[in-house]
Amino acid sequence: MKSVRAATWWITSVMGDHDYERFVEHRNRVHPGHPVPSEREYWKARHAEADANPGARCC
């Protein structure tokens, strides 16, 4: 069962499922008192940035 949890954690990490949580933690730690965008706003900005600056990616 432990290996299933580890695999699930790894897959969700690779897919970016934990990115917003890490962003909120970073934002609160580095910029306390500043408003934190909603999860929807975060993903919208992240995808807009990726479209504007594609860089090296597989797809």
C-alpha positions in Angstrom: 0.0 0.0 0.0 2.9 2.3 0.8 4.2 1.9 -2.8 0.8 2.8 -4.2 0.7 6.0 -2.2 4.3 6.9 -3.3 3.4 6.3 -7.0 0.2 8.4 -6.6 2.2 11.2 -5.0 4.8 11.1 -7.8 2.2 11.0 -10.6 0.3 13.9 -9.2 3.5 15.9 -8.6 4.6 15.4 -12.2 1.1 16.5 -13.4 1.3 19.7 -11.4 -1.4 18.9 -8.9 0.6 20.3 -6.0 1.9 23.4 -7.8 -0.8 25.8 -6.5 -0.4 24.6 -2.9 3.4 25.3 -3.1 2.7 28.6 -4.8 0.4 29.7 -1.9 3.0 28.6 0.7 5.7 30.5 -1.1 3.6 33.6 -1.5 2.6 33.7 2.2 6.2 33.1 3.2 7.9 35.5 0.9 5.2 38.1 0.4 3.1 38.1 3.7 0.1 40.4 3.7 -0.2 40.4 -0.1 -3.3 39.0 -1.7 -3.0 35.4 -3.1 -4.7 34.8 -6.4 -7.4 32.2 -6.5 -6.5 28.8 -7.9 -8.3 29.6 -11.1 -6.4 32.9 -11.5 -3.1 31.1 -10.8 -3.7 28.4 -13.5 -4.9 31.0 -16.0 -1.8 33.1 -15.5 0.5 30.0 -15.6 -1.0 28.8 -18.9 -0.8 32.3 -20.4 2.8 32.5 -19.5 3.5 29.1 -21.0 1.8 30.1 -24.2 3.7 33.4 -24.4 7.1 31.8 -23.7 6.9 28.2 -24.8 10.6 27.3 -24.2 11.6 23.7 -24.4 8.8 21.3 -23.9 7.8 18.0 -25.4 4.4 19.0 -26.8 
